[in-house]
């Protein structure tokens, strides 16, 4: 019996779950640096699975892991970009907040 449909369902569910995350990251233009290591580990794991499917010439696995690898790469790139961008903005805001205003009081 052929059980490739189980792998196809798992990949479809994975992709369906990833789309809202990518959309939310794009819409909010926000990501924190703590999520980047998680995305690196996920990308490495998917890369190993994709390499396994390439070395075994398994077309079914290639078709499933190819789009997942692309989504993992895009998610990692978005996380890194927005984390870097927001870090730069936060540092600028922090520098502006560190400047203390000069207060002059007049005695009458």
C-alpha positions in Angstrom: 0.0 0.0 0.0 1.2 3.5 -0.9 1.4 5.9 2.0 2.8 8.9 0.2 -0.5 10.7 0.8 0.3 10.9 4.5 3.5 12.9 3.7 1.5 15.1 1.3 -1.0 15.9 4.0 1.7 16.6 6.6 3.4 19.0 4.1 0.2 20.7 3.3 -0.6 21.3 6.9 2.9 22.6 7.5 2.6 25.0 4.7 -0.9 26.1 5.8 0.5 26.8 9.3 3.4 28.8 7.9 1.4 31.2 5.7 -0.2 33.1 8.6 3.2 33.5 10.3 4.8 34.9 7.2 1.8 37.2 6.6 1.9 38.4 10.3 5.6 39.1 10.1 5.1 41.1 6.9 2.1 43.0 8.1 3.5 43.8 11.6 7.0 44.2 10.3 8.1 42.9 13.6 10.1 40.0 14.8 12.4 39.6 17.8 15.9 38.2 17.8 15.0 35.3 20.1 13.1 33.6 17.4 16.0 33.6 14.9 17.9 30.6 16.4 14.6 28.6 16.3 14.3 29.3 12.6 17.9 28.4 12.0 17.4 25.0 13.6 14.3 24.4 11.6 16.0 25.4 8.3 19.0 23.1 9.1 16.6 20.2 9.8 14.7 20.8 6.5 18.0 21.1 4.7 19.0 17.7 5.9 15.7 16.2 4.9 15.9 17.9 1.5 19.4 16.7 1.0 18.3 13.1 1.9 15.6 13.3 -0.7 18.0 14.5 -3.3 20.6 11.9 -2.6 18.0 9.1 -2.7 16.4 10.6 -5.9 13.0 10.4 -4.2 10.7 12.6 -6.2 7.9 12.5 -3.7 10.2 13.8 -0.9 11.7 16.4 -3.2 8.2 17.7 -4.1 7.3 17.9 -0.4 10.5 19.2 1.1 11.3 21.7 -1.7 8.5 24.2 -0.9 9.0 23.7 2.9 12.7 24.5 2.5 11.8 27.7 0.6 9.3 28.7 3.3 11.8 28.1 6.0 14.4 30.2 4.2 11.9 33.0 3.7 10.8 32.9 7.3 14.4 33.0 8.6 15.2 35.9 6.2 12.2 37.8 7.3 12.9 37.2 11.0 16.5 38.3 10.7 15.6 41.4 8.6 12.8 42.6 10.9 14.8 41.8 14.1 17.8 43.8 12.7 15.6 46.6 11.5 13.7 46.9 14.8 16.9 46.7 16.8 18.2 49.7 14.8 15.0 51.6 15.4 15.0 50.8 19.1 18.6 51.9 19.5 17.8 55.2 17.8 14.8 55.7 20.0 16.8 54.8 23.1 19.5 57.4 22.1 16.9 60.0 21.7 15.4 59.2 25.1 18.8 59.4 26.8 19.1 63.0 25.9 17.8 65.0 28.9 16.0 68.2 28.2 17.4 71.3 29.7 14.9 72.8 32.1 15.2 76.4 33.0 13.1 77.7 35.8 12.5 81.3 36.2 12.0 82.8 39.7 9.6 85.6 40.0 
